Amino acid sequence: MNASEQRLNPMVSKAADKKNSPYTALDIDRLRIGVTLQAPIYEAEAEKNILLLARGKKITQAYIESLKKRGIRSVRVHERDLSNLMLPDGESQQSEPGSARRLKRRRTQLRTSASSRKRQVPETRQAGSPWQIQTSSFLHQVSPVQTTDYVPALQSKYHEQFRVLTKATGEIYKQLLITTSVSMSQLNNMTDVSLAQLSDDLDLFVLEGTSPVEDGNLCRHGLQMSSLALAMGTQLGLDRDTLSQLSIGCLLHDVGMQKITACTSLSHEPASQLERLEVKKHPILTYDLLNQLHEIPMVSRMVAYQIHERCDGSGYPRGQQGNQIHPLSKIAAVADEYINLVSDHALSPGLLPYQAAEKLIFDAAHGKYDVQAVRALLQSISLYPVGSLVELNNGQRAQVIRTNRQHYGTPIVKLLDGSNNETILNLLAHDDLTVVRALSRNDLQPAAETSEAGIICQPV
């Protein structure tokens, strides 16, 4: 395994900026049961902030037992919760709390101790990474991982909202091209809708946002890769304002394609050399247009301009590489390529979602895409992306319905046994069950047996 491939594996982070962190490491046996959290808590020994329990959730005995089963012995808690959460010496998680006076005195002692000892675990930043999870990260507003199927009414609502947002994107494109103006209130409203969807049910949001796009539908493509980039940016710890700037840049990045009449598809594989050269001009046309609109954030303009650049310098329009590319553009590039890979084009059918994820992993390991951006993609959609059909090692077939975030090789699946009794399994809780291959729709047809086995790619 080379150095680039190793970067896709978890790494031990350096404890930098300890003095500035409001978080303190605490053994899980010292957690007081029944306390409602004022701030999220994280795994203490992970290479970056792995969210364990969101703000507003309550510490329960079942939750503590679940942590122990996962091998987690300590967590990081915010100073706002420390005095409430930490059991005094001699008091067990099963015993009754002490007197109100003793608790008040203990809380005062803990607050003083927390500010003087400076033993807090930092809000982790991976070496060389522009991203980190901190108290302002939008990730804290996202609902925890669910182990249930989608709510039908919510699924219908999301589907309709995506349809409306696609139409709104088309209207924005027309307005830009005809009047060289844009409604920022409309763009901000679209981002607010998307973030609300993501917050309520990230998996359903991703499912709707990663479906294949009809060839040539630039507006739908821009909306969907914007949605996927939002999910990825959330996993990387971006705050709401930064996510909004990322979303706007993604939504508008293809407006320059509307000025190019030689190519009307998203395949990026036009027939002639002249057409290929024309396509490579569209980021410049987009940037020139957006640069006339000072209300559009500069970061959004840069995302639209650099979305087709690649970390190894193989992209366009400038062949920039590495640190020459804005970090948000690196996120957008991965989201854009994933949607492109799973969509059908005039010259080639789309890949299975798993195959698309596998290709991006391979390309990131060889320096084409940002490693952390690809990891964020996997945390958002799973190694076997949401909506995928898979076969388990016991021969059962299933559909991936939800992710387990950092544990992206063990998604939550719904068994396809042909009955009306829908069985949902969280593979993270079943050590004896694993995904062995991805399936196509044809694989589910008894008469359409194929001899070609799927390729197995273990999580990296």
Secondary structure, DSSP 8 states (H G I E B T S, - for coil): --HHHHTTS-------SGGG--EEEEEGGGB-TT-B-SS-EEESSSSS--EEE-TT-B--HHHHHHHHHTT--EEEEEHHHHHHHB--TT--SSS----HHHHHHHHHHHHHHHHHH-------B-TT-S-B--TTBGGGGS-----S---HHHHHHHHHHHHHHHHHHHHHHHHHHHHS---HHHHHHHHHHHHHHHHH-HHHHHHHHTS---TT-HHHHHHHHHHHHHHHHHHTT-BHHHHHHHHHHHHHTTGGGGG--S--SSSS--SSHHHHHHHTTHHHHHHHHHTT-TTS-HHHHHHHHHTT--TTS--SSS---GGGS-HHHHHHHHHHHHHHHHS--SSS----HHHHHHHHHHHHHTTSS-HHHHHHHHHHHTTTTTT-EEEETTS-EEEEEE--TT-TTS-EEEE--SSS---EEEGGG-TT--EEEEE-GGGG-TT---S---------
